[in-house]
């Protein structure tokens, strides 16, 4: 029997960390993820877990200590947000290229500037090419469930990559909702012990991590890293299947909500998918065939699967909660557009930017987006291919 | 994937390299001749040397071997020519000369 509780997203992830009892957590506080290291250090102080908590002096140091601990053979994690992730930038790439299965609890917050503590995805989207697996949550339950699946994916011998478990700052991290928790022993059995084949603190088997690579090796190393990311695709699904057998909660690369017969779709990441689902429910009552593709796994990017899931819709609204400043849209807009083209799926696609720096995204906003797509298809209305939702004009 | 590193070369295909280019062996820095980087070299004047051994511990590349309480000749395979030994020598026994 699962345990019914109510928790915020930060509490849920901290609880998952407690149940996993990892070996090392270096962390530096930053809003809105501060509660995670705070709660974990509370568990440590109370003797509930024996994780080595390292209070470091910056996020660059947090990720550097995580790299050292993971290379040494410890199951390692950290937590951060926004500029904290940006300060980890250099070391994120070191963690991924050294093939270290570190978990990072990311609480999405906008990058400065303007300085602002609220949610958007500019932090994790900025790190989208750092070589980390990225998994996003709609709510506290998914943040908890994703974190419990994280190490199984990261530590798989065919993968060995770090994984970022993302949830929306404040909206998910601080709002208290109902949640179903697993019993400690079930989590421990599911996650298992970390037994790396090779690690630095193994005196009988010396090794070096992160050596200099001359030109004759660097390109091959990067190809191998890309293969690991490819390998993670099937591992993510295998772990999700096993998790579903344990909990009844099913996960994949994305969730399809009324997408089966939809004419108009919205592709969206994170907590705003919940709002969009409400809009779909309302529109469905009036006979509108609308649906949601809620992306859970952004890295590796499931482009083929997305294109196949969207091939029967007339138009898709690709919703970006971050701005690329490329003069034409956000990261999801580019990647989904590219996936549709490569899979020869010829549908209308409009890239909407929403929710920047915590701007509300309402059911009404979502309904407007759906009706604009319908007008574009049925009335031939000219719709800008890249536009902002909820912007004062 | 623990691999015999001596079998990996610059012609190895990517599938034969280790993940993250981890090196599964100890003491491999011996194979890396940092002396090739040198643009100046230390010249020893043994008449001035008092065997005080201040030079040996400051060498960043352990290129000053010490045996039976006495320093020997520089290990030129690894000496980068940084000149720290010349700077610390109180007797002016080490002089840096430009060139390999």
Interface residues (C-beta under 8 A of the other chain):
Chain A: X97 X98 X99 X100 X160 X197 X198 X205 X206 X207 X208 X209 X210 X211 X213 X214 X216 X217 X220 X221 X223 X224 X225 X228
Chain B: X2 X10 X12 X13 X14 X15 X17 X19 X20 X21 X22 X23 X24 X25 X26 X27 X28
